[in-house]
Amino acid sequence: MKKIAVFASGSGSNFQAIIDVVKSGELEADIAILVCDKPDAYAVRRANSARIPTFAFSPKEYSSKEAYESAILEKLASYGVEFIVLAGYMRLIGPTLLGEYAGRIVNIHPSLLPDFPGKDAIGQALAAKAEWSGVTIHYVDEGMDTGPIIVQERVRLSEKETRESLQKKIQNIEHKLYPSILQMLLTRGEVQHDEKARTY
């Protein structure tokens, strides 16, 4: 059973979904630690409730990205972390972490990349009056949501779509898709063809 670290910055709804499927046995993984760049984020409370160790830090207290990523790396090593799962982590991963975990960092993004990368993808889709949006799971590289795509699933926007309704549609997909893809990646090292067929 692989030890994973989950990185989050906000409420941690995807983090909670991962906690739940680990508890149920649907995801064969050991959540070794939560890494959070906002010590007061609700994700930290979720970790505490689940008795998961946390490394909550304030980037401004470090001299550079390299400095705080080195501190993260030290924590990950101390917990034997083998794989990193980004779940609403709002910072670009830098060379320090990428160098150590190349090919072992995945992210989930609320759009059909390459459309609407970066912050507020839901707002971007609404502003563009897009017909489709959805969810992308991808490997992480040095860019902003530019890593190789693993799988995507899409949702159609209605004419009366609101931020709240679209967020609910996307989260419903995220909370089911991410755990199932993680299970494949962590236990088999790849995603089955029928899951890849969801890509549009």
C-alpha positions in Angstrom: 0.0 0.0 0.0 1.6 3.2 -1.2 2.1 6.2 1.1 0.7 9.4 -0.4 0.8 13.0 0.6 -2.2 15.2 -0.3 -1.6 18.9 -0.9 -4.5 21.3 -0.5 -5.0 25.0 0.1 -8.7 25.5 0.8 -11.8 23.6 2.1 -10.4 20.2 1.0 -13.6 18.6 -0.5 -11.5 16.4 -2.7 -9.2 15.6 0.2 -12.3 14.5 2.2 -13.4 12.3 -0.8 -10.0 10.6 -0.7 -10.2 10.1 3.0 -13.6 8.5 2.7 -12.6 6.0 0.0 -9.4 5.1 1.8 -11.5 4.3 4.9 -14.0 2.3 2.8 -11.1 0.3 1.2 -12.0 1.5 -2.3 -8.7 3.3 -2.5 -5.7 1.2 -1.4 -3.4 3.9 -0.1 -2.1 5.3 3.1 -2.6 9.0 3.5 0.7 9.8 5.3 0.4 13.5 5.5 -1.6 16.6 4.4 0.5 19.5 3.1 -1.2 22.9 3.3 0.1 26.4 2.5 -2.7 28.0 4.6 -2.6 27.0 8.2 -6.2 28.1 8.8 -7.6 26.2 5.8 -10.6 23.9 6.5 -8.6 21.1 4.9 -6.4 21.1 8.0 -9.4 20.6 10.2 -10.4 17.6 8.0 -7.0 16.1 8.5 -7.1 16.6 12.3 -10.5 15.0 12.4 -9.2 12.0 10.5 -6.0 11.9 12.6 -3.8 12.5 9.6 -0.5 14.3 10.2 -0.2 17.8 8.7 2.5 20.1 7.6 0.7 23.5 7.4 3.1 26.4 6.6 3.0 30.0 5.5 5.2 30.6 2.4 5.9 34.2 3.4 7.8 32.8 6.4 10.4 31.3 4.0 13.0 33.1 2.0 12.0 31.4 -1.3 10.0 28.7 -3.0 13.1 26.5 -2.9 13.3 27.0 0.9 9.7 26.0 1.7 9.7 23.1 -0.9 12.9 21.8 0.8 11.1 21.9 4.1 8.2 20.0 2.5 10.6 17.5 1.0 12.1 16.8 4.4 8.6 16.1 5.8 7.7 13.9 2.9 10.9 11.9 3.3 10.3 11.5 7.1 6.8 9.9 6.4 8.1 7.7 3.5 5.8 9.4 0.9 5.9 7.8 -2.5 3.3 9.7 -4.4 1.9 13.3 -4.3 -1.8 14.1 -4.9 -2.7 17.7 -5.4 -6.3 18.5 -4.4 -6.9 22.2 -4.6 -3.3 23.2 -4.0 -3.0 26.7 -5.4 0.7 26.9 -5.9 2.9 25.9 -8.8 5.1 22.9 -7.9 8.8 24.0 -8.3 12.0 22.2 -9.3 12.7 21.0 -5.7 9.7 18.8 -5.5 9.5 17.9 -9.2 13.1 16.7 -9.2 12.4 14.3 -6.4 8.9 13.1 -7.4 9.0 13.4 -11.2 6.1 11.3 -12.7 4.7 10.8 -9.2 2.6 14.0 -8.8 -0.9 14.3 -10.1 -3.4 17.1 -10.1 -7.2 17.5 -10.6 -8.4 20.7 -12.4 -12.0 21.8 -12.8 -12.0 22.3 -16.6 -11.2 20.5 -19.8 -7.6 21.5 -20.2 -6.0 23.2 -22.0 -9.1 25.3 -21.7 -9.3 27.6 -18.6 -6.1 26.8 -16.8 -5.1 28.5 -13.5 -7.3 30.0 -10.9 -11.1 30.2 -11.1 -11.6 27.8 -14.0 -15.3 27.7 -13.2 -15.6 31.5 -13.5 -13.5 31.5 -16.7 -15.9 28.9 -18.3 -19.0 31.0 -17.3 -17.4 34.2 -18.6 -16.6 32.6 -21.9 -20.1 31.2 -22.2 -18.6 27.8 -22.9 -20.9 24.9 -24.0 -18.7 22.4 -22.2 -16.5 22.2 -19.1 -15.5 19.3 -16.9 -12.7 17.7 -15.0 -9.1 16.9 -16.0 -6.7 14.7 -14.1 -3.1 15.2 -15.2 0.5 14.7 -14.2 2.2 17.8 -12.9 5.1 19.5 -14.6 6.7 22.9 -14.2 3.9 24.8 -16.0 0.4 26.0 -15.0 -1.8 23.0 -15.6 0.3 21.9 -18.6 1.3 18.4 -17.6 0.3 15.2 -19.6 -3.4 14.5 -19.4 -4.4 11.2 -17.8 -8.2 11.4 -18.2 -11.0 14.0 -18.7 -14.7 13.9 -18.1 -17.0 16.7 -19.4 -20.2 18.4 -18.4 -22.5 20.5 -20.5 -23.3 24.0 -19.3 -27.0 24.9 -19.3 -28.2 28.3 -20.5 -29.0 29.2 -16.9 -25.8 27.8 -15.4 -24.6 29.5 -12.2 -21.3 29.3 -10.4 -22.9 27.3 -7.7 -24.6 24.8 -10.1 -21.5 24.3 -12.2 -19.3 23.8 -9.2 -21.7 21.2 -7.9 -21.7 19.3 -11.2 -17.9 19.4 -11.4 -17.4 18.4 -7.7 -19.8 15.4 -8.2 -17.5 14.2 -11.0 -14.3 15.0 -9.1 -15.2 13.1 -5.9 -15.9 9.9 -7.9 -13.3 10.2 -10.7 -10.2 11.1 -8.7 -10.3 8.2 -6.3 -10.9 5.7 -9.1 -8.0 7.0 -11.2 -5.8 7.1 -8.1 -6.6 3.5 -7.4 -5.4 2.5 -10.9 -2.3 4.7 -10.7 -1.3 3.5 -7.3 -2.0 -0.2 -7.7 -1.3 -0.8 -11.4 0.8 2.2 -12.4 -1.5 3.0 -15.3 -5.1 3.9 -16.2 -7.3 1.3 -17.9 -8.4 1.8 -21.5 -12.1 2.1 -20.6 -11.2 5.0 -18.2 -9.1 6.7 -20.8 -12.1 6.5 -23.2 -13.7 9.3 -21.1 -11.2 11.7 -22.6 -12.8 14.2 -25.1 
